[in-house]
Amino acid sequence: MTEPTTSHATDDDAPTARAVADRWVETLADLDPTVGTALGIRPGDHRMPDLSPEGLAERARAARATLAELATARVEDDDDRRCATLLHERLGAQLAVHEAGEDLVSLRPIASPVHHLQQLFLLMPTASSEDWRVVARRLDEVPACARSYQDALAAGLADGRLSAPRQAGAVVDQLGAWLAGRGWWAGFVENGPERLRPELEAAAARAADGVAGLRDWIAGTYLPACEGTPDGVGRERYLLGARAATGAAIDPEEAYAWGWGELARIEAEMRQEAQRVLPGAAPAEAFAHLDEHGEAVEGVDEVRDWLQRMMDRAIAELDGTVVDVAPPVRRVEAMIAPAGAAAAPYYTRPSLDFSRPGRTWLPTLGRTRFPTWDLISTWYHEGVPGHHLQLGQWAYRAGELSRYQVSLGSVSATTEGWALYAERLMDELGHLRDPGARLGYLDGQRMRAVRVVIDIGMHLGLEIPRDAPFRPGERWTAALGEEFFAARSGSPADFVRSEVVRYLGWPGQAISYKLGERAWLAGRAAARERREAAGEPFDLRAWHTAALSLGSLGLADLERELAQL
């Protein structure tokens, strides 16, 4: 990645790159209140974001102004240099997405603007009566926010920029789940103070009405209009999405071929591991055996407690031996995801002051029994040593880096790559000796390799290799992607379907896991080789601690920086 042109003069009037980045965070928090809430820097802000074309254009103008300011910024040290590189790349990627009209084609059932209507409330403080008054005022802003998002989708519709029917349909179903019964917002305010209950319940009802209006418009107007829109987005749009997710210009054909090779390697190892679970069994048979006869946790509250103990234990075992964990980062909470969440577990980062801790979220999907074979490695990924140790360390270092480097500047390939690396690290350290747990880890690795193959294949309509064990010579479609995934997954059919919808609606993000892990492994190998060539020992604990303290970087920059640690 080309670094920005910045001034290295000692003019005290010129801001540092970190100062420019921090001002951008404040500017964006002014324009988009989700930023302040997510970072915990605007606790009294009751606004909802303006998701309309006008709101999107205003943020784009501010981004261009920040890039112009960055061009004259001073770079004082390595942290400053990395910050300038990151800000230049991230704002450039975001503007490329905006200028291509991609922010008008954003319907998908995960990580889209529509999710602010629910998830923003999960990030708000609720410890005091005043906190709940802010919640009530924000609930009253939900209908206007929903209308502003409808305006953006309508602008895309008018311009011929449409999300595919399966994305629109999935969001309609998701909003329906939120609205079921009294509505998710009514359930949320049940935890509020008794004396504020009438105000909260009335505001929750108005919020639900606003979301219902959006749901009905998508179902009645948008969904019929987008019939016939292809699932795959094509090369040009795909490369925009891939850059947004990786912070780099990728070679999709190289990544596609590498993904096939990685998949073959993992599947060979899975066949061996399945024999340890059940002699003579194929992986699918081993999964079924584990589901029925393996260790399981009974009860939703019980599985939350089990996951909490697992993360607490991992912190105790790794701190000071494999990585140094700062005191505030030692706190992490296991949570149950709200109804209507995506099928996959996820993590939400702590506020910068740690008043809101990092949290892992488990969607139950109506289950009350939870086999542990496919939870262990997943919680190494979502919690410790995965997302929580990285994003918690970033928050801890926010004062030394910049708020931007540890929050808004996040690159999926850097964070998801670390989390996948963290799973592999726990395997390397011997924490996955149990055959079921290790098969679960390999199944997760296989899923990420499948993602590389089908995400690129479906969006670009690539040919399946002639020597492939699946439909050789055919071209990828959404139906083939689902069939391929289902045959290579130990997960339920609903999860497989949800994942394929996710990949098609979020082009380029699904490849960030394995490509990111590849960069982390390459960076570690290069750092080890450099140390050993100099006759120095390679200190894994020191390398991990330093690597997690870098803040965010795009993929190409990440590998270079890791190699120098």
Secondary structure as GFF3:
##gff-version 3
##sequence-region A 1 565
A	DSSP	alpha_helix	17	31	.	.	.	ID=ss1
A	DSSP	alpha_helix	33	39	.	.	.	ID=ss2
A	DSSP	alpha_helix	53	70	.	.	.	ID=ss3
A	DSSP	alpha_helix	78	99	.	.	.	ID=ss4
A	DSSP	three_ten_helix	102	104	.	.	.	ID=ss5
A	DSSP	three_ten_helix	113	115	.	.	.	ID=ss6
A	DSSP	alpha_helix	116	122	.	.	.	ID=ss7
A	DSSP	alpha_helix	129	139	.	.	.	ID=ss8
A	DSSP	alpha_helix	142	158	.	.	.	ID=ss9
A	DSSP	alpha_helix	165	179	.	.	.	ID=ss10
A	DSSP	alpha_helix	184	189	.	.	.	ID=ss11
A	DSSP	three_ten_helix	194	196	.	.	.	ID=ss12
A	DSSP	alpha_helix	197	217	.	.	.	ID=ss13
A	DSSP	pi_helix	218	222	.	.	.	ID=ss14
A	DSSP	alpha_helix	223	225	.	.	.	ID=ss15
A	DSSP	alpha_helix	234	246	.	.	.	ID=ss16
A	DSSP	alpha_helix	252	277	.	.	.	ID=ss17
A	DSSP	alpha_helix	283	293	.	.	.	ID=ss18
A	DSSP	beta_strand	296	298	.	.	.	ID=ss19
A	DSSP	alpha_helix	300	318	.	.	.	ID=ss20
A	DSSP	three_ten_helix	327	330	.	.	.	ID=ss21
A	DSSP	beta_strand	332	336	.	.	.	ID=ss22
A	DSSP	beta_strand	346	348	.	.	.	ID=ss23
A	DSSP	beta_strand	358	362	.	.	.	ID=ss24
A	DSSP	beta_strand	369	371	.	.	.	ID=ss25
A	DSSP	alpha_helix	376	382	.	.	.	ID=ss26
A	DSSP	alpha_helix	387	396	.	.	.	ID=ss27
A	DSSP	alpha_helix	412	428	.	.	.	ID=ss28
A	DSSP	alpha_helix	435	460	.	.	.	ID=ss29
A	DSSP	alpha_helix	478	487	.	.	.	ID=ss30
A	DSSP	alpha_helix	493	505	.	.	.	ID=ss31
A	DSSP	alpha_helix	512	533	.	.	.	ID=ss32
A	DSSP	alpha_helix	540	548	.	.	.	ID=ss33
A	DSSP	alpha_helix	555	563	.	.	.	ID=ss34
###
